[in-house]
Amino acid sequence: MRSLKILLLSAFIVLVSNAVSAQSWGVRAGANISDVSGNGLDTNAKTGLYVGVYREIPMVKSLLFIQPELQYSQEGFETDGFGDAKIDYLTVPVLAKVYALKLLSFETGPQFGFVVSDNVDDLNNFVPSWAFGTSLNLPLGLSINARYITGLDDTFEHIDAKNQNFQIGAAFQF
């Protein structure tokens, strides 16, 4: 039994060391089109930007990766009665990324948003979301990506409304 534990621990160490050395860093940036929906709200989408860094950690070589990210995201919405709502988030997506082909990949997973600045009352400072995306992977580490992010919890403390965000942009992996 002891030798089996040593063998499993050794295999784990080898796998982790291989995965750590194969990690890739990247940067991504683009445009946000964000809004809130729910509870009969009459809002219009607002355009902002996002910029961030990510790391691809291989789980199954050339197929499945875990992609944690850290990004700054300008979001919000427009209303006729209250004007522009501006909400800036520091977001932490943790995505599972699958390469269907070398040229095409899909990603999904949770995203955790922390408010860093806003001009809105009764805003929740933490907003969990779920992200779905795809990327067209070009040569030289460039990619074009699109992502839809939907809030899992209310954006405001006393209003039943959730964030909706569409991102389109580019990434460079090195």
C-alpha positions as CSV (number, residue, x, y, z in Angstrom):
1,M,0.0,0.0,0.0
2,R,2.8,2.4,0.9
3,S,4.6,1.7,-2.5
4,L,1.3,2.5,-4.3
5,K,1.0,5.8,-2.5
6,I,4.6,6.7,-3.4
7,L,3.9,5.6,-7.1
8,L,0.8,7.8,-7.3
9,L,2.5,10.8,-5.6
10,S,5.4,10.4,-8.1
11,A,3.0,10.3,-11.0
12,F,1.2,13.4,-9.7
13,I,4.5,15.3,-9.3
14,V,5.5,14.4,-12.9
15,L,2.2,15.4,-14.3
16,V,2.1,18.7,-12.4
17,S,5.7,19.6,-13.4
18,N,4.9,18.9,-17.1
19,A,1.7,21.0,-16.9
20,V,3.5,23.9,-15.2
21,S,6.2,24.0,-17.8
22,A,3.7,24.0,-20.7
23,Q,1.6,26.9,-19.5
24,S,1.1,29.8,-21.9
25,W,0.5,33.5,-21.0
26,G,-1.7,35.8,-23.0
27,V,-3.3,39.3,-23.1
28,R,-6.7,40.1,-24.3
29,A,-8.7,43.3,-25.0
30,G,-11.8,44.4,-26.8
31,A,-15.3,45.9,-26.5
32,N,-18.1,45.2,-24.0
33,I,-21.8,45.6,-24.9
34,S,-23.5,45.4,-21.5
35,D,-26.9,45.7,-20.0
36,V,-29.1,44.5,-17.2
37,S,-32.3,42.6,-17.6
38,G,-35.2,41.7,-15.3
39,N,-38.1,43.0,-13.2
40,G,-39.6,45.1,-16.0
41,L,-36.5,47.3,-16.4
42,D,-36.4,49.5,-19.5
43,T,-32.7,49.9,-20.2
44,N,-30.4,50.2,-23.2
45,A,-27.0,48.6,-23.7
46,K,-23.9,50.5,-23.0
47,T,-20.5,50.1,-24.7
48,G,-17.2,49.9,-22.8
49,L,-13.9,48.1,-23.0
50,Y,-12.1,45.2,-21.3
51,V,-8.4,44.4,-21.0
52,G,-6.8,41.5,-19.2
53,V,-4.3,38.7,-18.9
54,Y,-4.8,35.0,-19.0
55,R,-2.9,31.7,-18.6
56,E,-3.7,28.5,-20.4
57,I,-2.9,25.4,-18.2
58,P,-3.1,22.1,-20.1
59,M,-5.2,19.3,-18.6
60,V,-5.3,17.1,-21.7
61,K,-2.6,17.9,-24.2
62,S,-3.8,20.0,-27.2
63,L,-7.4,19.5,-26.3
64,L,-8.5,20.7,-22.8
65,F,-7.1,23.6,-20.9
66,I,-8.1,25.6,-17.7
67,Q,-7.9,29.3,-18.4
68,P,-7.8,31.6,-15.4
69,E,-7.9,35.3,-16.2
70,L,-7.7,38.7,-14.6
71,Q,-9.4,41.6,-16.4
72,Y,-10.7,45.1,-16.0
73,S,-14.1,45.5,-17.5
74,Q,-16.2,48.7,-18.1
75,E,-19.9,47.8,-18.0
76,G,-23.2,49.5,-17.3
77,F,-26.4,50.5,-19.0
78,E,-28.5,53.5,-20.0
79,T,-31.9,54.5,-18.8
80,D,-34.2,57.4,-19.8
81,G,-35.0,58.4,-16.2
82,F,-31.6,58.0,-14.5
83,G,-29.0,58.5,-17.3
84,D,-25.9,56.4,-17.7
85,A,-25.0,53.8,-15.1
86,K,-21.3,53.2,-15.2
87,I,-19.9,50.1,-13.4
88,D,-16.2,49.1,-13.6
89,Y,-15.4,45.5,-12.5
90,L,-12.2,43.6,-11.8
91,T,-13.3,40.1,-13.1
92,V,-11.8,36.7,-12.5
93,P,-13.0,34.2,-15.1
94,V,-11.9,30.5,-14.6
95,L,-12.8,28.8,-17.9
96,A,-12.5,25.3,-19.3
97,K,-11.3,25.7,-22.9
98,V,-11.6,23.0,-25.5
99,Y,-9.9,23.1,-28.9
100,A,-12.3,21.5,-31.4
101,L,-9.7,22.2,-34.1
102,K,-6.4,24.0,-33.8
103,L,-8.2,26.9,-35.5
104,L,-11.4,26.9,-33.3
105,S,-11.8,26.7,-29.5
106,F,-14.8,26.9,-27.1
107,E,-14.7,28.0,-23.5
108,T,-17.1,28.1,-20.6
109,G,-17.0,28.6,-16.8
110,P,-17.7,30.8,-13.8
111,Q,-16.6,34.5,-13.6
112,F,-16.4,36.4,-10.4
113,G,-16.9,40.2,-10.7
114,F,-15.7,42.7,-8.0
115,V,-16.9,46.3,-8.4
116,V,-14.0,48.8,-8.4
117,S,-16.0,52.0,-9.2
118,D,-19.6,52.9,-10.0
119,N,-22.1,55.7,-10.0
120,V,-25.1,53.6,-9.0
121,D,-27.0,53.2,-5.7
122,D,-27.6,49.8,-4.0
123,L,-25.2,47.9,-6.2
124,N,-23.9,44.5,-5.1
125,N,-20.1,44.7,-4.8
126,F,-19.7,41.0,-5.9
127,V,-21.4,39.6,-8.9
128,P,-21.0,35.9,-9.9
129,S,-21.6,35.1,-13.6
130,W,-21.2,32.4,-16.1
131,A,-19.3,32.9,-19.4
132,F,-19.6,31.1,-22.8
133,G,-17.2,31.9,-25.6
134,T,-15.4,30.9,-28.8
135,S,-12.2,31.9,-30.4
136,L,-10.8,31.8,-33.9
137,N,-7.1,31.0,-33.4
138,L,-4.8,32.5,-36.0
139,P,-1.1,32.0,-36.6
140,L,1.6,33.7,-34.5
141,G,-0.5,33.5,-31.2
142,L,-3.3,35.9,-32.4
143,S,-6.9,35.1,-31.9
144,I,-10.3,36.8,-32.4
145,N,-12.8,36.0,-29.6
146,A,-16.4,36.5,-28.6
147,R,-17.9,35.8,-25.2
148,Y,-21.3,36.1,-23.6
149,I,-21.5,36.5,-19.9
150,T,-24.7,36.3,-17.9
151,G,-25.1,37.2,-14.2
152,L,-26.1,34.4,-11.8
153,D,-27.0,36.8,-9.0
154,D,-28.8,40.2,-8.8
155,T,-26.7,43.2,-9.8
156,F,-28.6,45.4,-7.2
157,E,-29.5,44.7,-3.6
158,H,-33.2,45.4,-3.9
159,I,-34.0,44.9,-7.6
160,D,-34.4,41.6,-9.5
161,A,-32.0,42.4,-12.3
162,K,-28.9,40.5,-13.7
163,N,-25.9,41.6,-15.8
164,Q,-25.8,40.6,-19.4
165,N,-22.5,41.3,-21.3
166,F,-21.2,40.5,-24.7
167,Q,-17.5,40.8,-25.4
168,I,-15.7,40.9,-28.7
169,G,-12.0,41.3,-29.1
170,A,-8.6,40.0,-29.8
171,A,-6.0,38.1,-27.8
172,F,-2.2,37.5,-28.2
173,Q,-0.6,34.4,-26.6
174,F,3.1,34.2,-26.0
